[in-house]
């Protein structure tokens, strides 16, 4: 719970400071190697930020890889991605990003667990993943 609330605080801080870089209009559909039926999609906006102490600032560009159900998709953050939601158990998302901060290339990663363990065609609509997330460099 603490990690989720700190991620929400980071997103709120990110929204309140500095310029906000716009992701592309069209979402990039994430690859998957899962054989279960895709029952819906969720769009997630992924941003990258640098944090120093309590200050946080969005990074204009970070090269990222999202790994989901055995497949990887590359993109530059900020980016809007479309996650396929399969019938049955849901899977973690792993986002790894690299950015030039000062004279160095730095890496950061984040794992996002599904909010509900499983979903079926008959279950009520409920988001599995947050609609926004930030990968934070420290």
C-alpha positions as CSV (number, residue, x, y, z in Angstrom):
1,X,0.0,0.0,0.0
2,X,2.8,2.4,0.9
3,X,4.4,1.9,-2.6
4,X,1.1,2.6,-4.3
5,X,0.6,5.8,-2.3
6,X,4.1,7.0,-2.9
7,X,3.6,6.4,-6.7
8,X,0.5,8.5,-6.6
9,X,2.3,11.3,-4.7
10,X,5.1,11.1,-7.3
11,X,2.5,11.4,-10.2
12,X,0.8,14.3,-8.5
13,X,4.1,16.0,-7.9
14,X,5.1,15.3,-11.5
15,X,1.9,16.9,-12.8
16,X,2.4,20.0,-10.6
17,X,5.9,20.8,-11.7
18,X,7.7,21.9,-14.8
19,X,6.8,21.3,-18.4
20,X,4.6,18.3,-19.2
21,X,5.7,16.5,-22.4
22,X,2.9,15.2,-24.5
23,X,2.9,11.5,-25.5
24,X,2.0,10.6,-29.0
25,X,-1.8,10.7,-29.8
26,X,-1.9,7.0,-30.8
27,X,-1.2,4.3,-28.3
28,X,1.3,1.6,-29.1
29,X,-0.2,-1.9,-28.6
30,X,2.0,-4.0,-26.4
31,X,3.1,-7.4,-27.7
32,X,2.2,-10.6,-25.8
33,X,2.9,-14.3,-26.2
34,X,0.0,-15.4,-24.1
35,X,-2.5,-17.7,-25.7
36,X,-5.6,-16.8,-23.8
37,X,-8.3,-14.7,-25.5
38,X,-7.8,-10.9,-25.4
39,X,-11.0,-9.6,-23.9
40,X,-10.2,-5.8,-23.8
41,X,-7.4,-3.3,-23.8
42,X,-6.2,-0.6,-21.3
43,X,-4.3,2.5,-22.3
44,X,-1.5,3.5,-19.9
45,X,0.6,6.7,-20.2
46,X,4.2,6.1,-19.2
47,X,6.3,9.1,-18.2
48,X,9.9,9.3,-16.9
49,X,11.0,11.7,-14.2
50,X,14.1,12.6,-12.2
51,X,13.9,13.0,-8.5
52,X,16.3,14.8,-6.2
53,X,15.2,15.0,-2.6
54,X,11.6,16.1,-2.7
55,X,11.9,17.8,-6.1
56,X,10.7,15.9,-9.1
57,X,10.9,16.9,-12.8
58,X,9.7,15.1,-15.9
59,X,12.3,14.0,-18.4
60,X,11.7,14.9,-22.0
61,X,12.8,11.5,-23.3
62,X,13.7,8.1,-22.0
63,X,14.2,4.9,-24.0
64,X,12.0,2.2,-22.4
65,X,11.2,-1.5,-22.7
66,X,8.0,-2.9,-21.4
67,X,7.9,-6.6,-20.8
68,X,4.6,-8.3,-20.5
69,X,3.7,-12.0,-20.7
70,X,7.0,-13.1,-22.3
71,X,7.2,-10.4,-25.0
72,X,9.0,-7.0,-25.0
73,X,8.1,-3.8,-26.7
74,X,10.4,-0.7,-27.0
75,X,9.3,2.9,-27.0
76,X,10.4,6.4,-25.9
77,X,8.7,7.9,-22.8
78,X,6.5,9.8,-22.5
79,X,4.3,7.3,-24.4
80,X,0.8,6.0,-24.4
81,X,0.7,2.1,-24.5
82,X,-2.2,-0.2,-25.0
83,X,-2.1,-3.3,-22.7
84,X,-4.0,-6.4,-23.9
85,X,-6.2,-7.8,-21.1
86,X,-6.5,-11.5,-21.4
87,X,-9.2,-13.8,-20.1
88,X,-8.0,-15.4,-16.8
89,X,-5.1,-14.6,-14.6
90,X,-3.4,-11.2,-15.1
91,X,0.4,-10.6,-15.3
92,X,2.9,-8.0,-14.0
93,X,4.2,-5.3,-16.3
94,X,7.9,-4.5,-16.1
95,X,9.1,-1.2,-17.4
96,X,12.8,-0.5,-17.8
97,X,14.0,2.9,-18.9
98,X,17.3,4.5,-19.7
99,X,17.9,8.3,-20.0
100,X,20.8,10.7,-20.3
101,X,20.9,12.7,-17.0
102,X,23.8,15.1,-16.9
103,X,26.9,13.4,-18.3
104,X,25.7,9.9,-17.6
105,X,23.2,7.3,-18.9
106,X,21.2,6.0,-16.0
107,X,18.7,3.2,-15.8
108,X,15.6,2.7,-13.7
109,X,13.0,-0.1,-13.6
110,X,9.5,-0.6,-12.2
111,X,7.2,-3.6,-11.8
112,X,3.5,-2.9,-11.8
113,X,1.3,-5.6,-10.3
114,X,-2.3,-6.0,-11.6
115,X,-5.0,-4.6,-9.3
116,X,-7.1,-7.7,-9.6
117,X,-5.6,-11.2,-9.9
118,X,-7.9,-12.4,-12.7
119,X,-10.5,-11.1,-15.1
120,X,-13.1,-12.9,-17.3
121,X,-15.5,-11.7,-20.1
122,X,-18.3,-11.9,-17.6
123,X,-16.7,-9.9,-14.8
124,X,-17.5,-6.2,-14.4
125,X,-15.3,-3.6,-16.0
126,X,-12.5,-2.7,-13.6
127,X,-9.1,-1.3,-14.4
128,X,-6.2,-3.8,-14.1
129,X,-3.4,-1.3,-14.4
130,X,-3.1,2.4,-13.5
131,X,-3.9,4.9,-16.3
132,X,-0.6,6.7,-15.7
133,X,2.7,5.7,-14.3
134,X,6.1,7.2,-13.9
135,X,9.5,5.5,-14.0
136,X,11.6,7.6,-11.6
137,X,15.4,8.1,-11.8
138,X,17.1,9.1,-8.6
